[in-house]
Amino acid sequence: MVLSDKTEKMLNDISNAMMDKGAITSVGKACVAFVGANVVYRVSRNLKRDAHGGTFTDFFAGGFNILSNKESILSRDKVKDTVDSYESLFDGVHKETGKSNSDDSIKKREKEYKTMVDSYYNLVTDFYEMGWGQSFHFAPRVKGETLVESIKRCEYYLALRAGMGPKTKAIDVGCGVGGPMRNIQQFTGSDITGVTINEYQVKVGNEYCQQKGIDDKCRLVQGDFQKLNEIFEPDTYDVAFAIEATCHSPDRVQCFSGVNKALKKGGIFVGYEWIVLPEGGFDKNNKRHIKIKEGIEVGSGLPTLATSADIVKALEDSGFEVLEHFDANKGVHRPNQIPWYDTLNGTYTIKGFRSTRLGRLCTHIMVSTLEFLWIAPKGTTQVSTLLSANALDLVEGGKDEIFTPSYFFMARKK
Ligand SMILES: C[S@@+](CC[C@H](N)C(=O)[O-])C[C@H]1O[C@@H](n2cnc3c(N)ncnc32)[C@H](O)[C@@H]1O
């Protein structure tokens, strides 16, 4: 956050004058802090988005603008209601194991998927950017790599396997704010259109594409990936990729069939799926496993987690020949690997600090304070709590190897 010299001087003068007169009681000081913080808030509201270095990297400017900046779609007074109604779709979670995994509860979320996912991303997009960056996904990691290097390697791997190059026309299915598609565009020279259901992400992502000077080759459109035929001409694209996005789908056959239709014959669909791993010991009759699964679902806006067999079957039922599929995190605890969940668990680097337990605690204290001062909208702390709990469940799922966010698949349109 940058205050103009004039504003800073004015704030100093006001507080010095008041101190000199000794007129401030403790209550008065609190009022000055409150007013001062609000002045700073108003001055710093014009968040400068930064496609290159990261938008929320400045602790204050980031915190002061979270869930309330000029691109925000959700109005400040709707944050609390939105997070309440989002959480009501996961009734019983963290209290009564199995309740949110009942058929009725899952069906309710499948029916309400649009509101559920859109609300979720209205609430968490700023937190994701602040804690993680513009690519909203995990990555298989090897020793010696930074988190950003792992994330980019994971994206470039998809581009490599799909054979992308300057002549490729591609779709990013569930593109977030477009971090991966911009990296892949700059790596391959391809033309990429990303789809997300969330209007806020489209606004932010297109601003970043412009800042990077690649908006002629890379754009985000708002749309539902359950209805891709309403967005894309049939038989037009060479490649589609989906990174940790179709886990939100209420019906993968519908989603993948839309991808299939948009691809040319022989077109390639690659991606990473979030799944539970019966092959790694996930047992649906084990209470601890269900507790972790439900925790991941509520913290990430998912109807229900699938298995690898579900993914393969859905691809086949959608007109694809499945060429390859495997858990890219296999061997996650070998000495040469860094577990994909490691950053969430607490590896301290300057860049990665915010994603660590202590970093999350600092963010939590910051947003609680800002909410208390009426700077952050009411409900912001609740979102922060939701994400912190989610991080713990993801770590447990990763440690037990009963969950992976990186189930790689590659399929060809028949
Ligand atoms: C975890 S984020 C991943 C984003 C991106 N692939 C990345 O790695 O940065 C999931 C994305 O899927 C999108 N999404 C979920 N359901 C969707 C739907 N029905 N239609 C379009 N986008 C959807 C969300 O809006 C979000 O952008």
The ligand as a Gaussian input file, in Angstrom:
#p B3LYP/6-31G(d) Opt

LIG

0 1
 C       -9.478000     -24.828000      -8.109000
 S       -9.943000     -23.703000      -9.359000
 C       -8.712000     -24.106000     -10.553000
 C       -8.541000     -23.014000     -11.518000
 C       -7.426000     -23.183000     -12.547000
 N       -7.543000     -24.405000     -13.280000
 C       -6.085000     -23.089000     -11.871000
 O       -5.469000     -24.148000     -11.716000
 O       -5.681000     -21.986000     -11.521000
 C      -11.429000     -24.382000     -10.088000
 C      -12.042000     -23.539000     -11.184000
 O      -13.137000     -24.246000     -11.773000
 C      -14.165000     -23.316000     -12.043000
 N      -15.467000     -24.008000     -12.127000
 C      -16.027000     -24.833000     -11.223000
 N      -17.237000     -25.245000     -11.660000
 C      -17.439000     -24.658000     -12.865000
 C      -18.478000     -24.713000     -13.827000
 N      -19.593000     -25.421000     -13.634000
 N      -18.309000     -24.037000     -14.966000
 C      -17.196000     -23.296000     -15.193000
 N      -16.183000     -23.184000     -14.311000
 C      -16.300000     -23.879000     -13.163000
 C      -14.107000     -22.351000     -10.882000
 O      -14.808000     -21.166000     -11.169000
 C      -12.598000     -22.183000     -10.747000
 O      -12.194000     -21.214000     -11.645000

